[in-house]
Amino acid sequence: MKNLLCMAALLMGLIFAFPLPMEAQDRLTIGYQLVYNPWKVAISEGAVEQATQASINWRQFDSGAGVVNAMASGAVQVAMAGSSPIAAGLSRGLDLELVWIFEDIAAAEALVVRNGTDIVAPQDLVGKKIAVPVASTTHFHVLFALEQFGLSADQVEIVNLQPPGIIEAWNAGGIDAAFIWDPVLGEIKKSGKVLITSGLLSSWGKATFDGMVVDRSFAEDNAGFMCKLIKSISEADESYRSNPGAWGPESGPAQAIAELVGGEAANVPIVLDLYDFPTLDQQVSTQWLGGGGSGGAARALRFTAEFLKAQGKVRSLPEDFGRFVNPAYAEMVLNGAC
């Protein structure tokens, strides 16, 4: 019995010293948001499971803030989130890594004002109710927009609503404007007009993006899985980039995205055209993940966090955002390592 106990203790020590590969773990949860992008086709068709040979629990989130909170609790290992909630999470001390840029948001998010209101310019927003998911990329951009036009956040009423709540409040007449993404954006455009887009705000020096973040320890223990995961995403992106015409309203990809995310398939190609999906070469370059703290993604996260701190949304900032941006797994894919 004593020998058996010793052997058991030794075995447990080996397990903790050499963590089991991801395929042997009991659970893997990947979080995604209701955003139109080629990755949704890979999810819908089971391409990620096929590529990684992993059993995945897919978890849907309405906002990046929910994603970051779930990752903080350990309930989610890999997820999609916007640059603003990522920056906020890193400023909270979460040990996450940004390993992929799903899309440069560009003009795919916009501030829409209701038809029939007296809002014709940004200055007319004073005293109005503006709905956004708090801590999201659109929240960051609406605050930045107000600042650019000489307004402060306390001159408007920011209403914290997730995308489904925005639709309900809009239809009920409870809000004057909303800064949001598709498919909700497309719905409120039917009875509203675009006042400003994230594309314009990005051109003024505050770019936003959606990225894949991962628990650092998980990624280090499962580099092979991360390589295969990112390869499956890059293949979906390349399928769209190489032939966007094949993603038309009646196409299988458009139907799959609409079925998973919601909205109408007819809007999918219109929305996809608003985004920019970086290539593998662009991903690992200084334009995005490469370059350490001087890289595009790290600088965007730092600028976002600095702005959030000035707005009182976060208390402190990491010294170096470059340590939270890791191009290694995208480089593995580029070099044919998986």
C-alpha angles and dihedrals in degrees: 000000000000091000091049091052091050091050090049091050090049091050092050090050091053091050092054093043092049110031117216114258116259093258090063096048120104097235144018119181122191119190124213135178132222096263126130110246139129091259089073089066090054089051094046095048096044092244092139093056090045092051096044101031086223132136104236131194105209114208123193122217131188094210144014091245089064090048093053093047091051091050090049089057092048093244093119127041102184128022151156117247139158123258093253098056089041091054090047092050093050089049088055089059100256113158098228133142128215105221106164140025109222094187145340098240095216109154097348093100123055146170108243124191124203119258112250096036124115091242109121099139135029091257088063089068091082109122093007129126113245118187121211136148099257115243091018127123089260091052089053091048096047090053090047091049092051090051092051091055095047096257129127128219092248091061090069133042111246109204115201107221134151117229096269090048091051091057091050094047092045093051091047092051092242097130135044098208143001135201106209148128134247141321087030091041091059092050097052092044087068090072100021144051131238112251099178137351133219087239091067093044090049089053087057090062106274107098121183130201144172114240143177113249125189137187103263096225092048092051093048091050093046107037092144092055092047091052092052092044094053091044090057091051094047090050091053091049092048091050089059097040094049095050115011089165089070089062096065125142094275096041126114093243094052091047091049093050093048092047093052099038103027132237128084125317088223089068096050099083090044092054095042089055089059093060130071115221109200119226122235090260091052092045094059095039126091087261087079130348100005129079100054113238091354093057122109097250094047092048092048090051091048093049090048093049092047090052092047090051091051088052091051093246095121129026104213142007134228113252094231123027089183091079089064095055116079122181093175098102093047088049089053089056092046090051094048095248093145 
